[in-house]
Amino acid sequence: MLALKAENISKQYRLGEVGTGTLSHDLNRFWHRVRGKEDPYLKIGEANDRTSKGNSDYVWSLRDVNFEIEQGAAVGIIGRNGAGKSTLLKLLSKVTKPTTGKIYTNGRIASLLEVGTGFHPEMTGRENVFLNGAILGMTRKEIKRKFDEIVDFSGVERYIDTPVKRYSSGMYVRLAFAVAAHLESEILIVDEVLAVGDADFQKKCLNKMSAVTKGEGRTILFVSHNMAAIKTLCTKGILLDTGRVAYQGNIDETVLRYLGSNNSHNTNHFIYEDIKNDFFCLEEIILKNSSKSMDEPLDENEEIEFTTNFILDTDQPERYHITYHLKNDYGEALFSFSSNDIKYNKGRNSLTCTFPKKFFQSGNYYLSFFFVEDKKQAIIVENDIVSFSVVDGNREIGVYMGREPGFIRPRFNWKIQ
């Protein structure tokens, strides 16, 4: 059974100045403009620039978006800043209407789009629980039945009778999430707001959302830039790019495509001009499969040759070596490796390291570069100078059971007696 369906939805916004909200303020703004004075209602940080930018007064935040979400699914919506993620959630939450297209929903929707959504600052936490629950379509009887559970989860019991305007942003989001997650809506929509909470609360929220989908069969749409959280919670993904659906499907593949799209290199050949000092110059780094060109994707089933070309202009080249740190797409360090046992030459050097076949899992990886003197002092440090992707190779039919956990697949020597 479908929980959500979007048919050709698009959202257009008008660029430029909009009304202040009152006629008197609009007239005051006009009078200041006539006299050549600054807009009295200009917000701090906004440029008072009325020059024309672009060829149109309108912009499409979303364009021709189509998807279907099954009941009980956990779907991650990912994309770069400005891709249209928050606009999509606002449309699905019925905060605003699409310019074109239709949205079909099956069940009540609870949404948490920003800190304090649906809260009144002058009212207490207790009053806001009932207010927010009513906004979400719950009866007072339903809210009372869940009230103690909501307060206990939020951890703000001591302040539940204090006006929420005195809450910190973390307390705000704790209570708001607790209301949205515990009241019995069929669809839960959560934006990036969980980033406000501490690590323990974020883990608590992810566990709760996982229980909601698996145990209660409710549908969750989750937007986050934290790929680890997305992959932990979600099984399906929707990738947005400049307002359009670039991909939808398995969450691992969706994340892989998103991270790959952030790689500005279209080749595994990296050329450098400014990583140097008085006696060292890094020229290029090349990655390629042993039987393919550097312009083809790196296949996990083949050896990967990793070559570093550099110039070393010193009479004591044995004092220096290069070390690399390898990180995954979450920024987590996997391991370091270096050429300690290799003696460099004075002049041009071509240093090659070969990763064995099936060493890497499919995914995105980043290399940081260290030029080290006497194995103790890093003279040059460059973080993430190389980014590369490894893709799934061809698997025998009936053998492949999905991507295995982890990022590398080391091979060990086994014995049996």
C-alpha positions in Angstrom: 0.0 0.0 0.0 1.3 3.5 -0.9 1.8 6.0 1.8 2.9 8.9 -0.4 2.9 9.6 -4.1 4.2 12.6 -6.0 3.1 13.3 -9.6 5.0 15.8 -11.6 5.3 18.3 -8.7 7.1 21.5 -9.2 7.6 24.6 -7.0 8.4 28.1 -8.3 9.4 31.0 -6.2 9.6 34.7 -7.0 13.0 36.3 -6.6 13.6 39.8 -5.1 11.9 42.0 -2.6 8.6 41.0 -1.0 6.1 42.9 1.2 6.9 43.6 4.8 3.5 42.2 5.9 1.8 45.5 6.7 0.6 48.4 4.6 2.2 51.0 6.9 5.6 49.3 6.7 5.4 49.0 2.9 4.7 52.7 2.6 7.6 53.5 5.0 9.9 51.3 2.9 8.7 53.1 -0.3 9.3 56.6 1.3 12.9 55.6 2.3 13.6 54.4 -1.2 12.3 57.6 -2.8 14.7 59.6 -0.6 17.6 57.3 -1.5 17.9 55.9 2.1 18.5 52.3 3.2 15.6 49.9 3.6 14.6 50.2 7.3 13.4 46.6 7.3 16.6 45.1 5.8 17.7 42.2 7.9 21.2 42.0 9.3 23.5 40.3 6.9 21.5 41.0 3.8 23.0 43.1 1.1 21.1 46.1 0.0 21.7 45.2 -3.7 19.0 45.9 -6.3 21.1 45.0 -9.3 19.6 42.5 -11.7 20.9 38.9 -11.3 19.9 36.3 -13.8 17.4 36.5 -16.6 14.2 35.8 -14.7 12.4 37.0 -11.6 11.4 33.4 -10.9 13.3 30.3 -9.9 12.2 26.7 -9.9 13.1 25.1 -6.5 11.6 21.7 -7.7 10.9 20.6 -11.2 8.9 17.5 -12.3 9.5 15.4 -9.3 7.9 11.9 -9.3 8.1 9.1 -6.7 6.1 6.6 -4.8 6.8 5.5 -1.2 5.4 2.3 0.3 3.8 2.2 3.7 6.3 1.3 6.4 9.3 2.4 4.3 12.2 4.5 5.7 13.4 6.8 2.9 16.4 9.1 3.0 16.3 12.3 0.9 19.7 13.6 0.2 21.4 16.2 -2.0 23.6 19.2 -1.9 22.5 22.5 -0.3 19.9 24.1 -2.5 18.9 20.8 -4.2 15.3 21.2 -3.1 15.2 18.9 -0.1 13.5 21.2 2.4 11.1 22.5 -0.2 10.0 19.0 -1.0 9.4 18.3 2.7 7.3 21.5 3.0 5.2 20.4 0.1 4.7 16.9 1.5 3.9 18.4 4.9 1.3 20.8 3.3 3.1 23.8 4.6 3.0 25.2 1.1 1.4 24.1 -2.2 3.1 22.9 -5.3 3.0 25.2 -8.3 2.2 22.3 -10.5 1.5 18.6 -9.9 -0.3 16.6 -7.2 0.6 14.9 -4.0 -1.4 12.0 -2.6 -1.0 10.9 1.0 -2.5 8.0 2.9 -2.7 8.8 6.6 -1.9 11.6 9.0 1.5 13.4 8.7 3.7 14.6 11.6 6.6 16.8 10.5 9.6 18.3 12.2 11.0 20.8 9.7 12.8 23.2 12.0 13.4 23.8 15.7 10.2 24.8 17.4 7.8 24.0 14.6 4.3 24.5 15.8 5.4 25.7 19.3 4.2 28.9 20.9 7.1 30.6 22.8 4.9 32.0 25.6 3.3 28.7 26.4 4.8 26.0 28.6 6.2 22.8 27.4 3.1 21.0 28.7 0.8 23.3 26.9 2.8 23.0 23.7 2.6 19.3 23.7 -1.2 19.5 23.6 -1.1 22.4 21.1 1.4 20.6 18.8 -0.5 17.3 19.1 -3.8 19.1 18.1 -2.0 20.7 15.1 -0.9 17.2 14.0 -4.6 16.0 14.2 -4.6 14.2 17.5 -7.4 14.2 20.0 -6.8 15.4 23.6 -7.4 11.8 24.8 -4.7 10.5 22.5 -2.2 13.1 23.7 -3.0 12.4 27.4 -2.4 8.7 26.9 1.1 9.4 25.4 2.0 12.4 27.5 4.2 10.7 30.1 6.0 8.8 27.4 6.7 12.0 25.4 8.1 13.9 28.4 10.2 10.9 29.5 11.7 10.6 26.0 12.4 14.3 25.7 14.3 14.5 29.0 12.9 18.0 29.9 10.5 16.8 32.7 12.0 19.3 35.1 11.1 22.2 32.7 7.8 21.0 31.4 5.9 23.8 33.1 8.3 26.5 32.0 7.6 28.7 28.9 9.5 27.2 25.9 10.9 30.6 25.1 13.4 29.9 27.9 14.4 26.6 26.4 17.7 26.1 24.6 17.6 25.0 21.0 18.5 21.4 22.1 15.6 21.3 24.6 13.3 22.7 21.9 14.1 20.0 19.4 14.0 17.2 22.1 10.5 18.1 23.0 9.4 18.7 19.4 10.8 15.4 18.2 9.3 13.5 21.1 5.8 14.8 20.2 6.2 14.1 16.5 7.6 10.6 17.1 5.2 9.4 19.8 1.8 10.7 18.5 0.1 8.2 16.3 0.6 9.6 12.8 1.1 7.3 9.9 3.9 9.3 8.2 6.8 11.0 10.0 8.8 13.7 8.2 12.1 14.8 9.8 14.5 17.5 8.4 18.1 18.2 9.5 16.9 19.4 12.9 18.4 16.4 14.8 21.8 18.0 14.2 20.9 20.4 17.0 20.8 17.6 19.6 23.9 16.0 21.3 25.3 12.7 20.1 23.3 10.6 22.7 20.0 12.2 21.7 20.7 11.7 18.0 21.3 8.0 18.7 18.2 7.9 20.7 16.2 9.5 17.9 17.6 7.1 15.3 16.7 4.1 17.5 13.2 5.5 18.0 12.6 6.1 14.2 13.9 2.6 13.5 11.5 1.2 16.0 8.7 3.2 14.5 9.2 1.8 11.0 10.0 -1.8 11.8 7.8 -2.3 14.8 4.8 0.0 14.1 4.9 0.0 10.3 4.9 3.8 10.0 6.5 5.6 7.1 9.5 7.9 7.7 11.1 10.5 5.4 14.5 11.6 6.7 16.7 14.5 5.4 20.2 14.7 6.7 23.8 15.4 5.5 25.0 12.7 7.9 25.4 9.8 5.6 26.1 7.4 8.5 22.7 8.3 10.0 21.0 8.0 6.6 22.4 4.5 6.0 21.7 3.3 9.5 18.0 4.2 9.4 16.9 4.1 5.7 16.6 1.3 3.2 15.5 3.4 0.2 16.8 6.8 -1.0 15.9 9.7 -3.2 18.8 11.9 -4.6 17.9 15.4 -5.5 20.0 17.6 -7.8 19.0 21.1 -8.7 15.4 20.5 -8.0 15.1 17.2 -9.9 15.2 13.5 -8.9 18.7 12.4 -10.0 18.3 8.8 -8.6 16.0 6.8 -6.4 16.5 3.2 -5.2 18.6 1.3 -2.7 20.1 3.6 0.0 23.7 2.4 -0.5 23.6 3.1 -4.2 21.9 6.5 -3.6 24.6 7.5 -1.1 27.3 6.3 -3.5 25.9 8.4 -6.3 25.5 11.5 -4.1 29.1 11.3 -2.8 30.4 10.5 -6.3 28.6 13.6 -7.6 30.5 15.7 -5.1 33.8 14.6 -6.7 34.8 17.4 -9.1 37.2 15.1 -10.9 36.0 13.2 -14.0 39.2 11.2 -14.1 41.5 9.4 -11.7 44.4 11.6 -12.9 45.3 14.4 -10.5 47.8 17.1 -11.5 49.3 19.5 -8.9 51.2 22.8 -9.3 51.5 24.3 -5.9 52.3 21.3 -3.5 56.0 21.9 -3.2 58.9 23.5 -1.3 62.5 24.4 -2.0 63.5 20.8 -2.8 60.3 18.8 -3.4 57.6 19.1 -6.0 54.5 16.8 -6.3 53.6 16.6 -10.0 50.7 14.1 -10.3 48.9 11.1 -8.7 47.3 8.5 -10.9 44.9 5.6 -10.0 43.9 2.9 -12.4 43.0 -0.7 -12.7 46.0 -2.7 -14.0 44.2 -3.6 -17.2 42.3 -0.4 -17.8 42.9 3.3 -18.5 42.8 6.1 -15.8 39.5 7.4 -17.3 37.5 4.2 -16.4 35.9 3.6 -13.0 37.9 1.6 -10.5 36.7 -2.0 -10.4 36.9 -3.8 -7.1 37.6 -7.1 -8.9 40.9 -5.9 -10.3 44.2 -4.7 -8.9 44.4 -0.9 -8.4 47.7 0.8 -9.3 48.4 3.9 -7.3 51.2 6.0 -8.7 52.8 9.2 -7.3 55.1 11.2 -9.5 57.4 13.8 -7.9 60.7 15.6 -8.1 63.2 15.5 -5.2 66.2 17.9 -5.5 68.4 17.0 -2.6 71.7 15.1 -2.1 70.1 13.2 0.8 66.9 11.7 -0.7 67.1 8.8 1.8 66.0 11.2 4.6 62.5 11.6 3.1 59.4 9.5 2.4 55.7 9.9 1.6 52.9 8.7 3.8 49.2 8.5 2.9 46.1 8.4 5.2 43.1 6.7 3.7 39.6 7.8 4.8 36.1 6.7 3.9 33.2 8.9 2.8 32.3 9.7 6.4 35.7 11.1 7.1 36.7 8.2 9.2 40.4 7.1 9.0 40.8 3.5 7.7 44.6 3.1 7.8 47.8 4.8 6.8 50.5 3.4 4.4 53.9 4.7 3.4 57.1 3.9 1.4 59.5 3.7 4.4 61.5 0.9 2.9 62.0 2.6 -0.5 65.0 4.8 -1.2 64.1 7.8 -3.4 66.3 9.2 -6.1 67.6 12.7 -6.6 65.5 14.1 -9.5 62.2 12.6 -10.8 60.6 9.7 -9.0 57.7 7.5 -9.9 56.4 5.7 -6.9 53.8 2.9 -7.4 51.8 1.0 -4.9 49.4 -1.8 -5.9 46.3 -2.7 -4.0 45.3 -6.3 -4.5 42.1 -7.2 -6.2 38.9 -7.3 -4.0 40.7 -5.3 -1.4 38.2 -2.4 -1.4 34.5 -2.5 -0.9 32.5 -0.3 -3.4 32.4 3.2 -2.1 34.1 6.6 -2.1 37.6 7.2 -0.6 39.8 10.1 0.2 43.6 10.3 0.6 45.6 12.8 2.6 49.3 13.4 1.7 52.3 13.7 4.0 55.8 14.5 3.0 57.9 13.4 6.0 61.6 14.0 7.0 63.5 11.3 8.9 60.2 9.4 9.6 59.3 11.9 12.3 58.5 15.4 11.0 55.9 16.1 8.4 57.1 18.9 6.1 54.1 19.1 3.8 50.6 18.1 4.8 47.7 18.1 2.3 44.3 16.8 3.4 42.0 15.0 0.9 44.1 15.7 -2.1 42.7 12.6 -3.9 39.2 11.4 -4.0 38.3 8.2 -5.8 35.4 5.8 -6.1 35.4 2.0 -6.4 32.5 0.3 -8.0 31.0 -3.2 -7.8 32.5 -5.6 -10.2 30.7 -8.3 -12.1 29.4 -11.0 -9.7 28.5 -14.5 -10.6 24.7 -15.1 -10.7 23.5 -16.6 -7.5 26.7 -15.6 -5.6 26.2 -11.9 -4.8 24.2 -11.3 -1.7 24.6 -7.5 -1.5 27.4 -5.2 -0.4 29.2 -6.7 2.6 29.7 -4.5 5.7 32.9 -2.4 6.1 35.1 -0.6 3.6 38.0 -3.0 2.9 38.1 -6.8 2.6 41.6 -8.0 3.7 42.5 -11.6 2.9 44.1 -13.7 5.6 45.9 -17.0 5.6 43.7 -19.8 7.0 44.6 -23.2 8.3 42.4 -26.2 9.1 43.6 -29.4 10.9 
